[in-house]
Amino acid sequence: MRGMGNMQNMMKQMQKMQKKMAQAQEELGEKKIEGTAGGGMVTVVVSGHKEILEVNIKEEVVDPEDIEMLQDLVLAATNDALKQADELTNSTMGQFTKGMNLPGMF
């Protein structure tokens, strides 16, 4: 019968961890991560859930003759922000998966 107690205990631990994970996930969504390109000419702000919140473009970088450069800068700034969001997610959520062998969790 001792095995049952251990099982219940493990379930309690899992529920506690799930609550903490949900909370961390929520906090991630409230974080703002800024990606930049062109030395700050273009800034893109994303949430920890990888939603794009803002795109800021300094007017001196807007050249009607060179729309391609502007598109590249927006792309670069967006990718920079998303990469940082990924790193933040991995370091935040990684604390829960350390020591647990759960393939395919994240």
C-alpha positions as CSV (number, residue, x, y, z in Angstrom):
1,M,0.0,0.0,0.0
2,R,3.0,2.3,0.4
3,G,3.2,2.7,-3.4
4,M,-0.2,4.6,-3.4
5,G,1.0,7.3,-1.0
6,N,4.1,7.9,-3.2
7,M,1.9,8.1,-6.3
8,Q,-0.4,10.7,-4.6
9,N,2.6,12.6,-3.5
10,M,4.0,12.6,-7.0
11,M,0.6,13.8,-8.4
12,K,0.6,16.7,-5.9
13,Q,4.1,17.6,-6.9
14,M,3.1,17.6,-10.6
15,Q,0.1,19.8,-9.9
16,K,2.2,22.3,-8.0
17,M,4.7,22.3,-10.9
18,Q,1.9,22.8,-13.4
19,K,0.6,25.8,-11.5
20,K,4.1,27.3,-11.4
21,M,4.6,26.6,-15.1
22,A,1.2,28.3,-15.9
23,Q,2.3,31.3,-13.9
24,A,5.7,31.5,-15.6
25,Q,3.9,31.2,-19.0
26,E,1.6,34.1,-18.0
27,E,4.5,36.2,-16.8
28,L,6.3,35.6,-20.1
29,G,3.3,37.0,-22.0
30,E,3.6,40.3,-20.0
31,K,7.3,40.7,-20.8
32,K,8.4,43.1,-23.6
33,I,11.4,42.2,-25.7
34,E,12.9,44.7,-28.1
35,G,14.7,43.7,-31.3
36,T,16.6,46.3,-33.3
37,A,18.3,46.7,-36.6
38,G,20.2,49.4,-38.4
39,G,21.7,50.7,-35.1
40,G,18.2,51.3,-33.6
41,M,16.7,52.8,-36.8
42,V,14.1,50.1,-36.7
43,T,12.8,48.6,-33.4
44,V,10.3,45.8,-33.0
45,V,8.8,45.0,-29.6
46,V,7.3,41.5,-29.0
47,S,5.8,39.9,-26.0
48,G,7.2,36.7,-24.4
49,H,4.4,34.9,-26.3
50,K,5.9,36.2,-29.5
51,E,3.2,38.6,-30.4
52,I,4.4,41.7,-32.2
53,L,3.4,44.7,-30.0
54,E,5.2,47.6,-31.7
55,V,7.1,48.4,-34.9
56,N,9.0,51.7,-34.7
57,I,10.8,53.2,-37.7
58,K,12.8,56.4,-37.6
59,E,11.9,58.6,-40.4
60,E,15.5,59.2,-41.6
61,V,15.7,55.5,-42.6
62,V,12.6,55.8,-44.9
63,D,13.9,56.2,-48.4
64,P,11.3,55.8,-51.2
65,E,14.1,54.9,-53.5
66,D,15.2,52.0,-51.3
67,I,12.2,50.3,-49.9
68,E,14.1,47.0,-49.9
69,M,16.6,48.2,-47.3
70,L,13.7,49.2,-45.0
71,Q,12.0,45.8,-45.4
72,D,15.3,44.1,-44.6
73,L,15.7,46.2,-41.4
74,V,12.1,45.4,-40.3
75,L,12.8,41.8,-41.0
76,A,16.1,41.8,-39.1
77,A,14.6,43.7,-36.1
78,T,11.6,41.3,-36.0
79,N,13.9,38.2,-36.1
80,D,16.1,39.7,-33.4
81,A,13.1,40.2,-31.1
82,L,11.8,36.7,-31.8
83,K,15.2,35.1,-31.1
84,Q,15.4,36.9,-27.8
85,A,11.8,35.9,-26.9
86,D,12.8,32.2,-27.7
87,E,15.9,32.5,-25.4
88,L,13.8,34.0,-22.6
89,T,11.2,31.3,-23.0
90,N,13.9,28.6,-22.9
91,S,15.5,30.0,-19.8
92,T,12.2,30.6,-18.1
93,M,10.6,27.3,-18.9
94,G,13.8,25.3,-18.8
95,Q,13.9,25.4,-15.0
96,F,10.8,23.2,-15.0
97,T,12.1,20.6,-17.5
98,K,15.6,20.3,-15.9
99,G,16.0,16.9,-14.3
100,M,12.8,15.7,-15.8
101,N,13.0,13.5,-18.8
102,L,10.0,14.6,-20.7
103,P,10.7,14.5,-24.4
104,G,8.5,16.8,-26.5
105,M,7.4,19.0,-23.6
106,F,8.8,22.2,-25.3
